[in-house]
Amino acid sequence: MTVIATESLSKRYPRVTALDRLTVDITPGVTGLVGANGAGKSTLIKILLGLAPATEGRATVLGRDVATDGAGIRALVGYMPEHDCLPPDVSATEFVVHMARMSGLPPTAARERTADTLRHVGLYEERYRPMGGYSTGMKQRVKLAQALVHDPQLVLLDEPTNGLDPAGRDDMLGLIRRVHTDFGISVLVTSHLLGELERTSDHIVVIDGGKLLRASSTSDFTQTTGSLAVEVTDRESELLATLTAAGLTAQRTGHLLMVDIGDDETYDTVRDAVAGLGVGLVRMEQRRHRIAELFADPDDTGADATAAAHPTPDTAVAAPGAMGTGRSVR
Ligand SMILES: Nc1ncnc2c1ncn2[C@@H]1O[C@H](COP(=O)(O)OP(=O)(O)OP(=O)(O)O)[C@@H](O)[C@H]1O
């Protein structure tokens, strides 16, 4: 089943090609759309909502053609825009009720759905105060609530973590995950931050310069490596020597020993070496790739490469064009 399908979708402005023959199928669940600033994420969302015409190609949302059925799509889809668009002198409750009424809900249902939705996004007493006094995190929550209030089948969230500090980002990403798990609503969420989509999404679509770079499940992106990370309570150097003497290739990275996995016996050898030394085994796990690493240039030994080797949720995609050439991330 497909919630969004595009076929050779292009959008050309006089001076720039924002989308370039993009063909992708997006299935139910949470899908992260990642790309640098200017990659074409917002343009794609506007076309999917039927708000901007494509130059060529076609797209369907929930089986409806974006070129002919924009109004039908917008009835079934919620949209959280990237930029601040909230009137400062009305309260969250007044605003979300208004948006619910615009979507066709009768007055009582609009008030009830508004109360439920604002509670779901974590706004309580403050929902009666004018939004001009809200923090960025509260404004993002209102924008998410208005996208959900008419009980859509799909929501398109454009950079919902923009302007939030790390704790605020974590809260917002948790909320987004629950939109799908609690209500079964499919989500397309955009970001220029690779790390945060890795934790939130079932699928990842990467675009660069309007072109599709890669689309796959998050687990395919983060497939396991041939490395075993071993953490012990103490005596790491002695353990390293023991493993090397046993014929394994291993190196120490901070508290961790990274052991090359030759075959299944590697696990037994590590277990026996730890037991022989009488130290505590904190963890032993096969390492997974981080998405950011996949876009790093292995030959790049500069500061960028260091960031890519230790990606954080802040890891951002580099300038447009950089990803396609295998350049590293910031
Ligand atoms: N109305 C427009 N007229 C001309 N060019 C546009 C227009 N809208 C977008 N663009 C250009 O199209 C390209 C893609 O823009 P888009 O906003 O879709 O990117 P994005 O991935 O959403 O990035 P950002 O997160 O910075 O918004 C950019 O080069 C942008 O300058």
The ligand as an ORCA input file, in Angstrom:
! r2SCAN-3c Opt
* xyz 0 1
  N       8.603     30.278     -5.339
  C       9.881     30.055     -5.695
  N      10.447     30.728     -6.701
  C      11.719     30.481     -7.095
  N      12.522     29.562     -6.517
  C      12.016     28.860     -5.478
  C      10.675     29.062     -5.010
  N      10.439     28.213     -3.972
  C      11.584     27.518     -3.796
  N      12.523     27.902     -4.677
  C      13.877     27.354     -4.817
  O      13.755     25.953     -5.004
  C      14.783     25.263     -4.305
  C      14.175     24.267     -3.329
  O      13.523     25.007     -2.283
  P      12.737     24.307     -1.085
  O      12.191     25.399     -0.208
  O      11.785     23.318     -1.642
  O      13.915     23.543     -0.340
  P      13.911     22.861      1.095
  O      14.578     21.556      0.948
  O      12.547     22.886      1.678
  O      14.861     23.822      1.914
  P      14.509     24.738      3.178
  O      14.514     23.822      4.341
  O      15.651     25.724      3.187
  O      13.179     25.367      2.892
  C      15.637     26.332     -3.630
  O      16.738     26.612     -4.454
  C      14.705     27.523     -3.558
  O      15.439     28.730     -3.575
*
